[in-house]
Amino acid sequence: MNAWPISLIREIAERRVVIFIGAGISKSALSALPTWSNLINKLAENLNTKTEKKLVKKMVSKGLLLDAAQIVSDGINAPDLATELGGIFKVKAPHSEVYKNILSMDAKVVITTNYDQFIEKNFDHFTDSHSPYSVFNQSGTNLLDNIRSPSRALIKIHGCISDPSDLILDRSSYFRLKQKNPATFSTLSALFHVNTVLFLGYSVSDPDMQLILESINLTNQAQNGHYALLAKMEHPSLQKSMKTSYNISVVEYPRQDHTKAIDMIAELHQKVKDFREEYGII
């Protein structure tokens, strides 16, 4: 799929889309931010032994990110780990047009796995500190009530750097979240059931998101499904697998050309704006 499909443009224009923002969007605004794998390797530098550091690097190279992160979080004193994470993610949010374009698409719910505060800071900036989005973290007990209210919601399902102790980083923290806040995942599942989800800068690598999407696809195979803007995949079979497993249609941009992804989001915003004007959608 090489262009934005009209079905997605209509869904966004008529406000039936949940926008899911991943680390790729943050990196487009500030290239110095690490990917998840780079973050784990960077944190591993604080481990006590060369053996542990080597093991983490090996596990990251094999894609065993949750297990590698577990070694890191168990091997570093909690206050020191919080300080390291704060130094990486507590940075001044750069103002980026990509957030303005996402904001202008006016989704009722925006979800992110990002620790940084780029989204909310940019939403405030581009609305002169009158952003319509209320921010909720993954452990909020009133999440469902707020989603059902008229207000728009920004859900930070891996936590926020404003509270480093509550970040979802490793296998244990994933388990604790599911144990203490099962309603978070049932709420996300409900949102994904009744809305089209547009993934931006997110590779759908989160195991919990994979389980939710697989479960929905098994029980309710919607014709339109979801969409993800991703770098060109290495083989067509991978794109086919995304559709078969998660009901996600991939919109591709050239690999190693992430500026093209930002241009494509701007193009999508313009198409949504034109559609609303043509059909009188306010």
C-alpha positions in Angstrom: 0.0 0.0 0.0 1.7 3.2 -1.2 -0.8 5.9 -0.4 -3.3 6.9 2.3 -6.5 4.9 1.6 -9.8 6.9 1.4 -11.3 4.6 4.0 -8.8 5.7 6.6 -9.2 9.4 5.6 -13.0 9.0 6.1 -12.6 7.3 9.5 -10.3 10.1 10.7 -12.5 12.8 9.3 -15.6 11.4 11.0 -13.6 10.9 14.3 -13.7 7.2 14.5 -9.9 6.7 14.8 -7.7 6.2 17.8 -4.2 7.5 17.1 -1.4 5.4 18.6 2.0 7.3 18.8 5.3 5.4 19.2 8.9 6.3 19.7 9.4 7.1 16.0 7.5 10.3 16.4 9.6 11.4 19.3 12.8 10.6 17.4 11.5 12.7 14.4 11.3 15.6 16.8 14.5 15.0 18.6 16.9 12.5 16.9 19.0 12.1 20.1 16.3 10.1 21.8 17.1 6.4 21.9 15.0 3.6 20.5 13.9 1.0 23.1 16.8 -1.3 22.3 19.3 1.6 22.4 17.8 2.7 25.7 18.4 -0.7 27.3 22.0 -0.9 26.0 22.6 2.6 27.4 21.2 1.8 30.8 23.2 -1.4 30.9 26.4 0.6 31.0 25.5 1.1 34.7 25.6 -2.6 35.5 28.3 -3.8 37.8 29.9 -6.6 35.8 31.1 -7.0 32.2 29.3 -10.3 32.1 25.9 -8.7 32.7 26.6 -5.9 30.2 27.6 -8.5 27.6 24.6 -10.6 28.3 22.2 -7.6 27.9 23.8 -6.7 24.6 23.4 -10.3 23.4 19.8 -10.4 24.4 19.0 -7.1 22.8 20.6 -8.3 19.6 18.2 -11.3 19.6 15.2 -9.1 20.2 14.7 -10.3 23.8 14.1 -6.8 25.0 11.8 -7.4 28.0 14.3 -9.9 29.4 17.3 -7.7 28.8 15.4 -4.8 30.5 14.7 -7.1 33.4 18.4 -7.7 34.0 19.0 -3.9 33.8 16.3 -2.9 36.2 17.2 -5.7 38.7 20.9 -4.8 38.5 20.7 -1.0 39.0 19.7 0.7 42.2 16.1 2.0 41.7 17.0 5.7 42.5 19.9 5.5 40.2 17.8 4.0 37.4 15.2 6.8 37.9 18.0 9.4 37.7 19.3 7.8 34.4 15.9 7.7 32.8 15.2 11.3 33.9 18.4 12.5 32.3 17.4 10.8 29.0 13.7 11.8 28.8 13.3 14.9 31.0 14.4 17.2 28.1 12.8 20.3 26.8 10.2 19.3 24.3 11.1 20.6 20.8 8.2 22.1 18.9 7.5 20.0 15.8 4.9 20.4 13.1 4.2 16.6 13.2 2.4 17.1 16.6 0.4 20.0 15.1 -0.7 17.8 12.3 -1.7 15.0 14.7 -3.5 17.5 16.9 -5.4 18.9 14.0 -6.8 15.5 13.0 -8.7 15.8 16.3 -8.9 12.2 17.5 -10.9 11.8 20.7 -8.3 9.4 22.1 -4.5 9.4 21.6 -2.4 6.6 23.0 1.3 6.5 23.4 4.0 4.2 24.8 6.5 7.1 24.9 7.9 8.2 28.3 8.6 11.8 27.2 6.3 14.7 27.4 6.6 15.8 23.8 3.0 15.2 22.9 1.3 17.1 25.7 3.8 19.9 25.6 3.3 20.3 21.8 -0.4 20.1 22.1 -0.3 22.9 24.7 2.1 24.9 22.5 -0.1 24.7 19.4 -3.2 25.6 21.3 -1.7 28.4 23.4 -1.9 26.3 26.5 -5.5 25.4 25.9 -5.1 21.8 24.8 -8.4 19.8 24.8 -6.5 16.7 25.9 -6.5 15.4 29.4 -3.5 13.2 30.3 -3.9 9.8 31.9 -1.3 7.2 32.8 -1.7 3.5 32.7 -2.5 3.0 36.4 -5.4 5.5 36.5 -8.5 4.0 38.1 -10.9 6.3 36.3 -9.6 5.8 32.8 -12.8 4.4 31.4 -15.0 7.1 32.9 -12.7 9.8 31.4 -12.8 8.1 27.9 -16.6 8.0 28.1 -16.7 11.7 29.0 -16.8 14.5 26.3 -13.2 15.4 26.9 -10.4 14.1 24.7 -7.8 11.8 26.3 -4.1 11.2 26.0 -3.3 7.8 27.5 0.3 7.1 28.4 0.2 3.3 28.7 3.9 2.9 29.7 3.8 5.8 32.1 5.5 9.2 32.0 8.9 10.4 32.9 7.3 12.8 35.4 7.1 9.7 37.6 10.1 7.5 36.7 9.2 4.9 39.4 6.0 4.1 37.5 7.4 3.4 34.1 6.7 0.1 32.3 10.2 -1.1 31.3 10.7 -4.8 32.0 8.8 -8.1 32.2 8.0 -7.6 35.9 6.5 -4.1 35.5 4.3 -5.5 32.6 3.0 -8.2 35.0 2.4 -5.8 37.9 0.4 -3.5 35.6 -1.8 -6.4 34.4 -2.1 -7.6 38.0 -3.0 -4.3 39.6 -4.9 -2.6 36.7 -6.5 -5.2 34.5 -9.1 -2.6 33.6 -6.4 -0.8 31.6 -6.2 -3.6 29.1 -9.9 -4.3 28.9 -10.4 -0.6 28.2 -7.7 -0.6 25.5 -9.3 -3.8 24.0 -12.7 -2.1 23.9 -11.3 0.9 22.2 -9.6 -1.2 19.6 -12.8 -3.2 19.0 -15.0 -0.2 18.2 -12.5 2.1 16.5 -9.9 2.1 13.7 -6.4 2.5 15.2 -3.7 4.4 13.3 -0.2 3.5 14.5 2.3 6.2 13.9 6.0 5.7 14.6 5.2 2.4 16.4 6.2 -1.0 15.2 3.6 -3.0 17.2 6.3 -4.8 19.0 4.8 -4.4 22.4 3.7 -7.9 23.6 0.5 -6.7 25.2 -0.6 -4.8 22.1 0.1 -7.9 20.1 -2.1 -10.0 22.4 -4.9 -7.4 22.2 -4.8 -7.2 18.5 -4.6 -10.9 18.0 -7.5 -11.5 20.3 -9.7 -8.9 18.5 -8.8 -10.3 15.1 -9.7 -13.8 16.1 -13.1 -12.8 17.5 -14.1 -9.9 15.3 -12.5 -9.6 11.9 -13.6 -6.1 10.9 -13.4 -5.4 7.1 -11.5 -2.1 7.4 -9.2 -3.1 10.3 -6.3 -0.9 11.5 -3.4 1.0 9.8 0.3 1.5 10.6 2.8 3.9 9.0 6.0 1.9 8.9 9.4 1.9 7.1 9.3 -0.3 4.0 9.4 -3.9 5.2 12.1 -6.2 4.1 9.8 -8.7 2.4 6.1 -8.6 1.3 5.4 -11.6 3.5 6.0 -9.5 6.6 3.3 -7.0 5.5 1.0 -9.9 4.8 1.6 -11.2 8.3 0.7 -7.9 9.9 -2.7 -8.1 8.1 -3.3 -11.8 8.9 -2.3 -11.6 12.5 -3.4 -8.2 13.6 -5.7 -6.9 10.8 -3.2 -4.0 10.2 -2.7 -2.6 6.7 0.7 -1.1 6.3 1.4 2.3 4.7 5.1 2.3 3.9 7.7 5.0 3.5 11.3 4.4 2.3 13.7 2.9 4.9 16.2 5.2 6.5 14.1 8.2 5.3 12.1 9.1 8.4 11.6 12.7 7.1 9.3 11.1 4.5 7.1 9.6 7.3 6.7 13.1 8.7 5.8 14.4 5.2 3.2 11.6 4.9 1.6 12.5 8.2 1.3 16.1 6.9 -0.2 14.8 3.7 -2.7 12.7 5.7 -3.7 15.7 7.8 -4.3 17.8 4.6 -6.4 15.0 3.1 -8.5 14.8 6.3 -9.0 18.6 6.3 -10.0 18.6 2.7 -12.5 15.7 3.3 -14.1 17.6 6.2 -14.5 20.7 4.2 -15.9 18.9 1.2 -18.5 17.0 3.3 -19.2 19.8 5.8 -17.8 18.0 8.8 -17.1 20.4 11.6 
